[in-house]
Amino acid sequence: MLIRTLTAFALAAATAGPAVAADPAANYPDRPIRLVISFPAGSGSDIIARYLGKQASATLGQPIVVEPKVGAQGSVAAREVARAKPDGYTLLLGTNSTHAANVYMMKDIGYDPVKDFSPVTQLTSNPLMMVVRADLPARNMTEFLRYARENPGKLNYGTGNSGGLAAAQLLKSLTGIQSLGVPYAGTPQAVTDLIGGRLDYMITDVMVTRPYLESGKLRALGVTSRQRLPSSPDVAPLAESGVDGYEFASWVGLFAPAGTPPAIVNKVNAAFVAALQAPDTRQFFDSMGMLPAPGTPQEFSAYIRAQLDLWGKLTRDAGVSVL
């Protein structure tokens, strides 16, 4: 009788164990969540993280604390999250730099963008704007391409980040124009030189260019998306302006460390997707020249792999030196 009772107890315990372990998200979260970003306070990433984090925290019932970890084009932040405990309490606001460009532009980033992370959801797609100095003799892309071909090697452009570099390289690859890239430590410095006439054109963030377009200090020739942007309805896509097949966007996404239980990943995904689909979110991102891009973890994972292939080609074509 005693043996039978102990056996029954053991079977019951064995059965109960997996049932409890099967739902690690049942009590998640029960404390604040860290959201690590790779750019400083006041940056676009910081604004996005705080806006979406506030909405997602209301759904999850715990604060989401934004924590900047700046350095190495985002690799410092990514390394920290890659090494964090996979319990859902440390997340990364990653970008095309942390999970694509850096692989090809830096010698040792200290993490694997695929193996070391659990993708949660893409957050935004960020089309760029092609702008020229106000006195460049080109009012549209047709005139720009004609001018560039009539003056091979005489035009130059600035790049303040990996997105601008790749977008400019794609333009050269599709059109065959010859122009010289000038790398800058950051976009603001490059824009200053563009306004001052030391550069001829740039492909860069919409939000950065807007005040200079409105003041007439720069001129917009096209956007890198397939569709016109709600915030810039008068600016046609480059693909409709003489650059067939052109499409490019930088992006921001949410990651957890590899090994985070799928139930927790799905719970975080649901909270941030709800935030991205909220009525006021579209207007918020329109003001920044960005597009909400919610999706499933599986969709985001596939997107990252495709982005790695794309950035590999673009950086090889650009002859980028590994740092």
N, C-alpha and C positions, 0 to 999 in steps of 0.2 A: 504493500500500500504506500509506504514511504517513498520507494523508488518511483512508483507511478506518479505520485504527487509532485516529486522533484522534477520528473521528466516533463510533466504538464507545465510546471512553472517555467522551466527552461525554454520550452517551445513558445510559451506566451511571451516571454521576454524577447526571444529572437524575432518573433513576429512584430512586436511593438517597436523594436529598435529601428528598423528601416522605415516604419511609418512616420516616426518622429523626424528622422533624418531626411525623409523625402521632401520636406517642405522647409528648406532653410530660410525662405523669405517670410515665413509666418509672422515672425516678430521683427522683421526688418522694415525700416530702420528703428533702432531704439536709442540712438544718440546722433549728434550732428555728423554730417558728411563733409569731407574735404573735397573741394573741386580745384585741382591744381591747374593753373594756366601758365603759358610760356611767355607772356608779354606783361609789361608793367601796368600798374593801376592807371586807369584813364585810357588805355588802349582799346581798340575795337574788340579784342578778345575779352577784355575785362568787362566791357559794357554788355556784351552778349552773355557772358557767364552770370553776371549779376541779374540781368533781366530774366533769363530763363530759369536761373537757380531759384529766384524768389517764387516764381509760379510753381515750379516742380516741388519745392519744399512744402508748399501748401497742400499738395496732393500726398506727399510722402509723410507729412506730419513731423518732420524734423528740419532744423536749419541746414542750409547748404552754405558752407563757408568758403568763399573764394580766396585762394592763396597763390600769389604770383611766385614763380620760380624761374627767373629770367637767365638766359645764357645759351650760347651755342645753337642759335636758331631753333630753340625749343627743345633741344635734346636734354638739357638739364632737367626740365620738368618731366619729360617722358621717361627718363631713367628712374626718377624718383617713384613714379607711379608703377613702372614695370617691376620694381623691387618691393612694392608695398604688399601687405597681406591681402589676399584675394577675398575679402569679406564684404565688399561693396561700400566701405567707408572711406575709400580713397579713389577718386575718379580723375580723369585727365580731359581737359579741353584741348584736343589735338588738332592739327592742321595738316595741310598738304606738305608743309615743311617737315613736321615731326614724323609723318608716316609715309612719305614718298621722296621728296627732294633730298632730304639729308642723307639718305642711303647712298646717293650718288655724288653728293657734293662734300661729304666729310669722310675722313679716313676711318674713324672709329666712333660711332655714335653711342656705343655701350648698351644697345638693346636691339632686339629684332622686332620690327614693326608689326609682323604677323604673329610670330610665336609667343611674344611676351604680353599680348593684350587680348582682351575680350571686347570686340566692338559692340557698342550699345546702339547708337543711331547717328547718322549724319544729322547735323543741325542746320547748316546753311550751305548754299552754293553762292559764290561771290564772283559774278562776272566783273571783268575789268573794263576800263575805258581807255581808248586810244586818243591821246591828246597831242597837239602840236603847239609850238610857240606861236604867239599871236601874229607875228609878221612872216611866218613861213608862207610862201606863195602856193598854198593848197587849201582850197575851201572844202574839199571832200576827198574821199578815198581815191576816186578816179584821178583827180589832179595830183594827189600825193604820190600815187604809184607812177604816174607819168614823170613827175619831177625826180623821183628817186632813180628811175631808170635812165633818165637823161643826165643824172649826176652820180654815177656809180661810185660808191665808197666815200662820198662827201658828207652824207648825213650821219649823225650820231644820235644815240638814244641812251637814256639813263635807266638803270635797274637798281631798285632799293631793296628788293627781296626776291626770293626764288620764283614767286608767281610772275612778277614782271619780267624776269629773265626768260622763263620758259615761254611766256606769251609772245615776247618779241622774237624769240627763235622760231616759234611756229609761224609767225608772219613771214619771216625771211624764207623759211622752207617752202611755204605755199606760193609765194610770189616771185622768188628768185632775186629780190632786191639785195643790194650790197650796202650795208651800213655798219657802223662801229658801235659796239656796246661799251658803255662806261659804267662800271660797278660803283655803287655808293654804299656806305654803311647803313643808310636808312632812306626811306622814301622822301621824307621832308626835305633833305638836302638836295636830292635829285630834282624835286619839283622847283625848288628855289633856283637852281641853275637853268632849268627849262624856262622859267619865267624871265630870267636874266639874259636869255639868248645864248647861253653856253652849250645848250643841248637843243636838238631839233624836235624830238618827239619822245613819248613814253607810252607804255601800256601799263596802267596802274589802277589802284583802288578808286572806285567811284566816289566814295565819301571824301577822299583827299582832294580830288579835282574840283568838286562842286563849287566851292566859293570862288575859285579862280576862273571857272567857266562863266559864272554869273557876273563877275567883274570885267570880263573881256580880256583877262590876262593870258588865258589859254583858249584853244579852240578844240572842240570835240569832233572827231571824224568817225567814230564808231564804237560799238560795244562788242564784247567778245562772246556774248550769249547768242543763242539762236533766235530769241525773241527780243523785242524792245523792252526796256525796263520801265516799270510804272513810274519810277522816279525821274526818268529821262526819256519821255515818249517821243521826242523829236530827233533822237539819235538812233540811226539805223544800225542793225547788226553788221559787222564786217562781212559776214557771209552773203549779205544782200548788197554789198557795196564794192564788189570786184574781187573779193577774196573767197573764192568758192571753197566750201568745206571747212571754213574756220569756225571753231568752237573751243572755248577755253574758259575755265573758271577755277579759282582757288576755292577752298572749302574749310569748314570747321566741323569737327565731330566730337562725339563723346565716347570715351574708352574707360574700361575697368581693367585691372590686372588679369592676366591669363589665369584660369582656374577659378575665377569667380563663379559661383553656382548659377546655372542658367535661370533659375527661378528669380534670383536677385537681379540679374541682368535684365530680364523681362519686366520686372517691377519698375526698375529705373527707366527703362525704355518707355513704358506706358506713361510715366509721369512727364517725361520730357516731350514725348510726342503730343500729349495733351496740351502742353505749354506752347508748342510750335503751331498747333491748330487752333489756338484761342483767337477770338475775333480781333483783338488789338495787336496781335503779333505781326500780321501782314503789314499793317501800317508802320509798326516799329521798324521792321526790316526794310521796308520801302525807303524810309528816311535815311537808311545807311547804304542803300544801293545793293542790298543783299536779298536773297530769296530763301524762305524756309524750305528745308529739305528733309522732312521726317521720313523714317522708314524702319524696317525691321533690322535686328542684328545681322541676319543672314544677308540682307541686301547690302548693308554697309560693309560687311566683310568682303563680298564680291567686288564692290566698288573700290575698296582699298587695293586689292590685288590688281585690278585694271589700272588704277592710278600708278602703281609701282612700275608697270610695263610702260605706261605713257611717259612718266618722268625719266625713266631710263633712256628712252629714245630721244627725248628732247634735250637732255643734258649731254648725251653723246654727240648729237648733231651740233650742239652749241660749243663743243670742245671745252666743257667746264673742267677746270682743274680741281682735283680733290684737295680739300684743306687738311 
